[in-house]
Amino acid sequence: MLPYLRAQVADAVVAHAEPAIHAELVRLLSRPGYALHPEGRCRAGLFALEVYGSLRGAYDRSALQAAAAVELQMQSAYVFDQVSDGESDERDRAEDLALAIALLMASIATAAEASSGLPGGAAAMRHFCASTGGACAGQYLDAMLERRGGATLEEAHRMTRLKSGSLGAFAAGFAARLAGVPGVEAEVSTLFESLGFNLFTCAQLVDDHRDGCIPGAASDLARSKATLPVVFFSLHGPRPGGDEVSRYGTGALRDGSVDSDARGDGTLSTAVHDVYESSGAPLYSAVLALAYLGRARADLQRLAERGCSIGPLGRYLEGVEAEAARTLGAVGAGVVA
């Protein structure tokens, strides 16, 4: 279904964005990691498609339009996140923000088109427009905590749940309402939203585990990001003046933040990496990610018990499990198995 979803995303841009910026939007969406790149996974759109299919038993035009709307919303959030993280060149930030807003508007128009004339259309559109507030709040907290310098584990956890978990609940809730199958209990829609919330929170924690202390200047530790593993390290890792700090010459840990000036180019030394790996931060994020994965498995089982066709969703979850096993190493492989 991925090629059809990509085609629908491209069609939505042409149909609902200003023609003057069509080429720029296509170039943006063709960047690595984005929807139109050959290796782009379109994780949110495919998830919405599978939720719709599990209720309807088939995919139709409304399903593809709904999935494209969800994916465009995700792409818009991705652009905002990259701009906030400083990953766009300074001269390109204003342009990227304008394109992010264009993607957001195209996603709303596509969602309205998908909802038109369907029994559950009005409820689906209310959910589409209102439930993105959680992700917006998470994006705000992400920027605020990074600017403030320092966070508690509770703050970092809340930010992660809002920023990523809310997007999963948004995608699942929209697709479930749009499917509008008569006799489907509200509890089933809630279960789909819980499944999305837990899967997307797990995926974010897996990403944070991977990016915590990777080589180069792009690691979350080097950039003092308020992700859960970095915050855990800042709070429970070696303290200023401690034996490990003085022995390895790492940057100081101040007020729950990380000063990663081990090198002038902003990269982390091998010694800092070793201290991070032995601090318990990677294990903490791995265990938490697997806890959310376990919750997602339980949600899927409850959906099966209520008569939902969960075959494709089960395969989707298996893909998340496989990625967790690869990224989390021995902990992930042992628990997933």
Contacts in CASP RR format, 6 or more apart in sequence:
PFRMAT RR
TARGET T0000
AUTHOR 0000-0000-0000
METHOD contacts of the structure
MODEL  1
MLPYLRAQVADAVVAHAEPAIHAELVRLLSRPGYALHPEGRCRAGLFALE
VYGSLRGAYDRSALQAAAAVELQMQSAYVFDQVSDGESDERDRAEDLALA
IALLMASIATAAEASSGLPGGAAAMRHFCASTGGACAGQYLDAMLERRGG
ATLEEAHRMTRLKSGSLGAFAAGFAARLAGVPGVEAEVSTLFESLGFNLF
TCAQLVDDHRDGCIPGAASDLARSKATLPVVFFSLHGPRPGGDEVSRYGT
GALRDGSVDSDARGDGTLSTAVHDVYESSGAPLYSAVLALAYLGRARADL
QRLAERGCSIGPLGRYLEGVEAEAARTLGAVGAGVVA
1 46 0 8 1.000
1 49 0 8 1.000
1 59 0 8 1.000
2 41 0 8 1.000
2 42 0 8 1.000
2 46 0 8 1.000
4 64 0 8 1.000
5 35 0 8 1.000
5 42 0 8 1.000
5 45 0 8 1.000
5 46 0 8 1.000
5 49 0 8 1.000
5 64 0 8 1.000
5 67 0 8 1.000
5 68 0 8 1.000
5 71 0 8 1.000
6 35 0 8 1.000
6 36 0 8 1.000
6 42 0 8 1.000
8 64 0 8 1.000
8 65 0 8 1.000
8 67 0 8 1.000
8 68 0 8 1.000
9 29 0 8 1.000
9 35 0 8 1.000
9 36 0 8 1.000
9 42 0 8 1.000
9 68 0 8 1.000
9 71 0 8 1.000
9 72 0 8 1.000
9 75 0 8 1.000
10 26 0 8 1.000
10 29 0 8 1.000
10 36 0 8 1.000
11 68 0 8 1.000
12 65 0 8 1.000
12 68 0 8 1.000
12 69 0 8 1.000
12 72 0 8 1.000
12 106 0 8 1.000
12 107 0 8 1.000
12 109 0 8 1.000
12 110 0 8 1.000
13 22 0 8 1.000
13 25 0 8 1.000
13 26 0 8 1.000
13 29 0 8 1.000
13 72 0 8 1.000
13 103 0 8 1.000
13 106 0 8 1.000
14 22 0 8 1.000
15 106 0 8 1.000
15 109 0 8 1.000
15 110 0 8 1.000
15 113 0 8 1.000
16 105 0 8 1.000
16 106 0 8 1.000
16 109 0 8 1.000
16 110 0 8 1.000
17 25 0 8 1.000
17 102 0 8 1.000
17 103 0 8 1.000
17 105 0 8 1.000
17 106 0 8 1.000
18 102 0 8 1.000
21 98 0 8 1.000
21 99 0 8 1.000
21 102 0 8 1.000
24 95 0 8 1.000
24 99 0 8 1.000
25 99 0 8 1.000
25 102 0 8 1.000
25 103 0 8 1.000
26 36 0 8 1.000
28 34 0 8 1.000
28 79 0 8 1.000
28 96 0 8 1.000
28 99 0 8 1.000
28 103 0 8 1.000
29 35 0 8 1.000
29 36 0 8 1.000
29 37 0 8 1.000
29 75 0 8 1.000
30 36 0 8 1.000
30 37 0 8 1.000
31 37 0 8 1.000
32 39 0 8 1.000
32 40 0 8 1.000
33 39 0 8 1.000
33 40 0 8 1.000
33 41 0 8 1.000
34 40 0 8 1.000
34 75 0 8 1.000
34 78 0 8 1.000
35 42 0 8 1.000
35 71 0 8 1.000
35 72 0 8 1.000
35 75 0 8 1.000
42 67 0 8 1.000
42 71 0 8 1.000
43 74 0 8 1.000
43 203 0 8 1.000
44 70 0 8 1.000
44 71 0 8 1.000
44 73 0 8 1.000
44 74 0 8 1.000
44 167 0 8 1.000
44 168 0 8 1.000
44 171 0 8 1.000
44 200 0 8 1.000
45 67 0 8 1.000
45 68 0 8 1.000
45 70 0 8 1.000
45 71 0 8 1.000
45 74 0 8 1.000
45 171 0 8 1.000
46 67 0 8 1.000
46 316 0 8 1.000
47 70 0 8 1.000
47 168 0 8 1.000
47 171 0 8 1.000
47 172 0 8 1.000
47 196 0 8 1.000
47 199 0 8 1.000
47 316 0 8 1.000
48 66 0 8 1.000
48 67 0 8 1.000
48 70 0 8 1.000
48 71 0 8 1.000
48 171 0 8 1.000
48 172 0 8 1.000
48 174 0 8 1.000
48 175 0 8 1.000
49 59 0 8 1.000
49 63 0 8 1.000
49 64 0 8 1.000
49 66 0 8 1.000
49 67 0 8 1.000
49 175 0 8 1.000
50 312 0 8 1.000
50 313 0 8 1.000
50 316 0 8 1.000
51 171 0 8 1.000
51 172 0 8 1.000
51 173 0 8 1.000
51 175 0 8 1.000
51 176 0 8 1.000
51 179 0 8 1.000
51 192 0 8 1.000
51 313 0 8 1.000
52 59 0 8 1.000
52 62 0 8 1.000
52 63 0 8 1.000
52 66 0 8 1.000
52 67 0 8 1.000
52 175 0 8 1.000
52 176 0 8 1.000
52 178 0 8 1.000
52 179 0 8 1.000
53 59 0 8 1.000
53 63 0 8 1.000
53 179 0 8 1.000
53 309 0 8 1.000
53 312 0 8 1.000
54 303 0 8 1.000
54 308 0 8 1.000
54 309 0 8 1.000
54 310 0 8 1.000
54 311 0 8 1.000
54 312 0 8 1.000
54 313 0 8 1.000
55 176 0 8 1.000
55 179 0 8 1.000
55 180 0 8 1.000
55 181 0 8 1.000
55 184 0 8 1.000
55 188 0 8 1.000
55 308 0 8 1.000
55 309 0 8 1.000
56 63 0 8 1.000
56 179 0 8 1.000
56 181 0 8 1.000
57 309 0 8 1.000
62 114 0 8 1.000
62 115 0 8 1.000
62 118 0 8 1.000
62 178 0 8 1.000
63 175 0 8 1.000
63 178 0 8 1.000
65 110 0 8 1.000
65 111 0 8 1.000
65 113 0 8 1.000
65 114 0 8 1.000
66 111 0 8 1.000
66 114 0 8 1.000
66 115 0 8 1.000
66 124 0 8 1.000
66 174 0 8 1.000
66 175 0 8 1.000
66 178 0 8 1.000
67 175 0 8 1.000
68 110 0 8 1.000
69 107 0 8 1.000
69 108 0 8 1.000
69 110 0 8 1.000
69 111 0 8 1.000
69 114 0 8 1.000
69 128 0 8 1.000
69 174 0 8 1.000
70 107 0 8 1.000
70 111 0 8 1.000
70 170 0 8 1.000
70 171 0 8 1.000
70 174 0 8 1.000
70 175 0 8 1.000
71 107 0 8 1.000
72 103 0 8 1.000
72 104 0 8 1.000
72 106 0 8 1.000
72 107 0 8 1.000
72 110 0 8 1.000
73 103 0 8 1.000
73 104 0 8 1.000
73 107 0 8 1.000
73 128 0 8 1.000
73 132 0 8 1.000
73 167 0 8 1.000
73 170 0 8 1.000
74 167 0 8 1.000
74 171 0 8 1.000
75 103 0 8 1.000
76 100 0 8 1.000
76 101 0 8 1.000
76 103 0 8 1.000
76 104 0 8 1.000
76 107 0 8 1.000
77 135 0 8 1.000
77 139 0 8 1.000
77 167 0 8 1.000
79 96 0 8 1.000
79 97 0 8 1.000
79 99 0 8 1.000
79 100 0 8 1.000
79 103 0 8 1.000
80 97 0 8 1.000
80 100 0 8 1.000
80 139 0 8 1.000
81 139 0 8 1.000
81 142 0 8 1.000
82 88 0 8 1.000
82 96 0 8 1.000
83 93 0 8 1.000
83 96 0 8 1.000
83 97 0 8 1.000
83 100 0 8 1.000
84 139 0 8 1.000
84 142 0 8 1.000
84 143 0 8 1.000
85 223 0 8 1.000
85 225 0 8 1.000
86 93 0 8 1.000
88 96 0 8 1.000
108 128 0 8 1.000
108 129 0 8 1.000
111 124 0 8 1.000
111 125 0 8 1.000
111 128 0 8 1.000
111 174 0 8 1.000
112 125 0 8 1.000
114 124 0 8 1.000
114 178 0 8 1.000
115 121 0 8 1.000
115 122 0 8 1.000
115 124 0 8 1.000
115 125 0 8 1.000
115 128 0 8 1.000
115 178 0 8 1.000
118 124 0 8 1.000
118 178 0 8 1.000
118 180 0 8 1.000
119 180 0 8 1.000
119 182 0 8 1.000
120 177 0 8 1.000
120 178 0 8 1.000
120 180 0 8 1.000
121 177 0 8 1.000
121 178 0 8 1.000
121 180 0 8 1.000
123 177 0 8 1.000
124 173 0 8 1.000
124 174 0 8 1.000
124 177 0 8 1.000
124 178 0 8 1.000
127 170 0 8 1.000
127 173 0 8 1.000
127 174 0 8 1.000
127 177 0 8 1.000
128 170 0 8 1.000
128 174 0 8 1.000
131 166 0 8 1.000
131 169 0 8 1.000
131 170 0 8 1.000
131 173 0 8 1.000
131 174 0 8 1.000
132 166 0 8 1.000
132 167 0 8 1.000
132 170 0 8 1.000
133 166 0 8 1.000
134 162 0 8 1.000
134 166 0 8 1.000
135 162 0 8 1.000
135 163 0 8 1.000
135 164 0 8 1.000
135 165 0 8 1.000
135 166 0 8 1.000
135 167 0 8 1.000
135 170 0 8 1.000
137 162 0 8 1.000
137 166 0 8 1.000
138 159 0 8 1.000
138 162 0 8 1.000
138 163 0 8 1.000
138 166 0 8 1.000
139 163 0 8 1.000
141 155 0 8 1.000
141 158 0 8 1.000
141 159 0 8 1.000
141 162 0 8 1.000
141 163 0 8 1.000
142 159 0 8 1.000
142 163 0 8 1.000
142 226 0 8 1.000
145 151 0 8 1.000
145 155 0 8 1.000
145 156 0 8 1.000
145 159 0 8 1.000
145 226 0 8 1.000
146 224 0 8 1.000
146 225 0 8 1.000
146 226 0 8 1.000
149 224 0 8 1.000
149 226 0 8 1.000
149 255 0 8 1.000
149 256 0 8 1.000
149 257 0 8 1.000
150 224 0 8 1.000
150 226 0 8 1.000
150 231 0 8 1.000
150 234 0 8 1.000
150 255 0 8 1.000
150 256 0 8 1.000
150 257 0 8 1.000
151 159 0 8 1.000
151 226 0 8 1.000
151 231 0 8 1.000
151 256 0 8 1.000
152 231 0 8 1.000
152 235 0 8 1.000
153 228 0 8 1.000
153 231 0 8 1.000
153 232 0 8 1.000
153 235 0 8 1.000
155 226 0 8 1.000
155 231 0 8 1.000
156 226 0 8 1.000
156 227 0 8 1.000
156 228 0 8 1.000
156 231 0 8 1.000
157 228 0 8 1.000
157 288 0 8 1.000
159 226 0 8 1.000
160 201 0 8 1.000
160 204 0 8 1.000
160 205 0 8 1.000
160 208 0 8 1.000
160 227 0 8 1.000
160 228 0 8 1.000
161 197 0 8 1.000
161 201 0 8 1.000
163 204 0 8 1.000
164 200 0 8 1.000
164 201 0 8 1.000
164 203 0 8 1.000
164 204 0 8 1.000
165 196 0 8 1.000
165 197 0 8 1.000
165 198 0 8 1.000
165 200 0 8 1.000
165 201 0 8 1.000
165 204 0 8 1.000
166 197 0 8 1.000
167 200 0 8 1.000
168 193 0 8 1.000
168 196 0 8 1.000
168 197 0 8 1.000
168 199 0 8 1.000
168 200 0 8 1.000
169 193 0 8 1.000
169 194 0 8 1.000
169 196 0 8 1.000
169 197 0 8 1.000
169 200 0 8 1.000
171 196 0 8 1.000
171 200 0 8 1.000
172 192 0 8 1.000
172 193 0 8 1.000
172 195 0 8 1.000
172 196 0 8 1.000
172 197 0 8 1.000
173 189 0 8 1.000
173 192 0 8 1.000
173 193 0 8 1.000
175 192 0 8 1.000
176 184 0 8 1.000
176 188 0 8 1.000
176 189 0 8 1.000
176 192 0 8 1.000
176 193 0 8 1.000
177 189 0 8 1.000
185 306 0 8 1.000
187 306 0 8 1.000
188 303 0 8 1.000
188 306 0 8 1.000
188 308 0 8 1.000
191 299 0 8 1.000
191 302 0 8 1.000
191 303 0 8 1.000
191 306 0 8 1.000
192 299 0 8 1.000
192 303 0 8 1.000
194 295 0 8 1.000
194 299 0 8 1.000
195 296 0 8 1.000
195 299 0 8 1.000
195 300 0 8 1.000
195 303 0 8 1.000
195 313 0 8 1.000
196 296 0 8 1.000
196 299 0 8 1.000
198 292 0 8 1.000
198 293 0 8 1.000
198 294 0 8 1.000
198 295 0 8 1.000
198 296 0 8 1.000
198 299 0 8 1.000
199 292 0 8 1.000
199 293 0 8 1.000
199 296 0 8 1.000
199 316 0 8 1.000
199 317 0 8 1.000
199 320 0 8 1.000
201 292 0 8 1.000
202 289 0 8 1.000
202 290 0 8 1.000
202 292 0 8 1.000
202 293 0 8 1.000
202 296 0 8 1.000
202 320 0 8 1.000
202 324 0 8 1.000
203 320 0 8 1.000
203 323 0 8 1.000
205 228 0 8 1.000
205 285 0 8 1.000
205 288 0 8 1.000
205 289 0 8 1.000
205 292 0 8 1.000
206 289 0 8 1.000
206 323 0 8 1.000
206 324 0 8 1.000
206 327 0 8 1.000
206 328 0 8 1.000
207 327 0 8 1.000
208 220 0 8 1.000
208 227 0 8 1.000
208 228 0 8 1.000
208 229 0 8 1.000
208 230 0 8 1.000
208 285 0 8 1.000
209 229 0 8 1.000
209 282 0 8 1.000
209 285 0 8 1.000
209 286 0 8 1.000
209 289 0 8 1.000
209 327 0 8 1.000
209 328 0 8 1.000
210 327 0 8 1.000
211 218 0 8 1.000
211 219 0 8 1.000
211 220 0 8 1.000
211 227 0 8 1.000
212 219 0 8 1.000
212 220 0 8 1.000
212 221 0 8 1.000
212 225 0 8 1.000
212 227 0 8 1.000
212 229 0 8 1.000
212 230 0 8 1.000
212 276 0 8 1.000
212 281 0 8 1.000
212 282 0 8 1.000
213 219 0 8 1.000
213 220 0 8 1.000
213 221 0 8 1.000
213 268 0 8 1.000
213 272 0 8 1.000
213 273 0 8 1.000
213 276 0 8 1.000
213 277 0 8 1.000
213 282 0 8 1.000
215 267 0 8 1.000
215 268 0 8 1.000
215 273 0 8 1.000
216 222 0 8 1.000
216 266 0 8 1.000
216 267 0 8 1.000
216 268 0 8 1.000
217 223 0 8 1.000
217 265 0 8 1.000
217 266 0 8 1.000
217 267 0 8 1.000
219 268 0 8 1.000
220 227 0 8 1.000
220 229 0 8 1.000
220 230 0 8 1.000
221 230 0 8 1.000
221 233 0 8 1.000
221 258 0 8 1.000
221 260 0 8 1.000
221 268 0 8 1.000
221 272 0 8 1.000
221 276 0 8 1.000
222 260 0 8 1.000
222 266 0 8 1.000
222 267 0 8 1.000
222 268 0 8 1.000
223 260 0 8 1.000
224 230 0 8 1.000
224 257 0 8 1.000
224 258 0 8 1.000
224 259 0 8 1.000
224 260 0 8 1.000
227 285 0 8 1.000
228 284 0 8 1.000
228 285 0 8 1.000
228 288 0 8 1.000
229 281 0 8 1.000
229 282 0 8 1.000
229 284 0 8 1.000
229 285 0 8 1.000
230 258 0 8 1.000
230 281 0 8 1.000
231 256 0 8 1.000
232 279 0 8 1.000
232 280 0 8 1.000
232 281 0 8 1.000
232 284 0 8 1.000
232 285 0 8 1.000
233 258 0 8 1.000
233 276 0 8 1.000
233 279 0 8 1.000
233 280 0 8 1.000
233 281 0 8 1.000
234 253 0 8 1.000
234 256 0 8 1.000
234 257 0 8 1.000
234 258 0 8 1.000
235 256 0 8 1.000
236 279 0 8 1.000
236 280 0 8 1.000
236 281 0 8 1.000
237 253 0 8 1.000
237 275 0 8 1.000
237 279 0 8 1.000
237 280 0 8 1.000
237 281 0 8 1.000
238 244 0 8 1.000
238 245 0 8 1.000
238 250 0 8 1.000
238 253 0 8 1.000
238 275 0 8 1.000
238 279 0 8 1.000
239 245 0 8 1.000
239 253 0 8 1.000
240 252 0 8 1.000
240 253 0 8 1.000
240 254 0 8 1.000
244 250 0 8 1.000
244 275 0 8 1.000
245 251 0 8 1.000
245 252 0 8 1.000
245 253 0 8 1.000
248 269 0 8 1.000
248 271 0 8 1.000
248 272 0 8 1.000
248 274 0 8 1.000
248 275 0 8 1.000
249 262 0 8 1.000
249 271 0 8 1.000
249 272 0 8 1.000
250 260 0 8 1.000
250 262 0 8 1.000
250 269 0 8 1.000
250 271 0 8 1.000
250 272 0 8 1.000
250 275 0 8 1.000
251 258 0 8 1.000
251 259 0 8 1.000
251 260 0 8 1.000
251 261 0 8 1.000
251 262 0 8 1.000
251 272 0 8 1.000
252 259 0 8 1.000
253 259 0 8 1.000
260 266 0 8 1.000
260 268 0 8 1.000
260 272 0 8 1.000
262 268 0 8 1.000
262 269 0 8 1.000
262 271 0 8 1.000
262 272 0 8 1.000
263 269 0 8 1.000
268 276 0 8 1.000
276 282 0 8 1.000
283 331 0 8 1.000
286 328 0 8 1.000
286 329 0 8 1.000
286 331 0 8 1.000
286 332 0 8 1.000
287 331 0 8 1.000
289 324 0 8 1.000
289 328 0 8 1.000
290 324 0 8 1.000
290 328 0 8 1.000
290 331 0 8 1.000
290 332 0 8 1.000
290 335 0 8 1.000
290 336 0 8 1.000
293 320 0 8 1.000
293 321 0 8 1.000
293 324 0 8 1.000
293 336 0 8 1.000
296 317 0 8 1.000
296 320 0 8 1.000
297 317 0 8 1.000
300 310 0 8 1.000
300 313 0 8 1.000
300 314 0 8 1.000
300 317 0 8 1.000
303 310 0 8 1.000
303 313 0 8 1.000
304 310 0 8 1.000
321 336 0 8 1.000
322 336 0 8 1.000
324 332 0 8 1.000
324 336 0 8 1.000
325 332 0 8 1.000
325 333 0 8 1.000
325 334 0 8 1.000
325 336 0 8 1.000
325 337 0 8 1.000
END
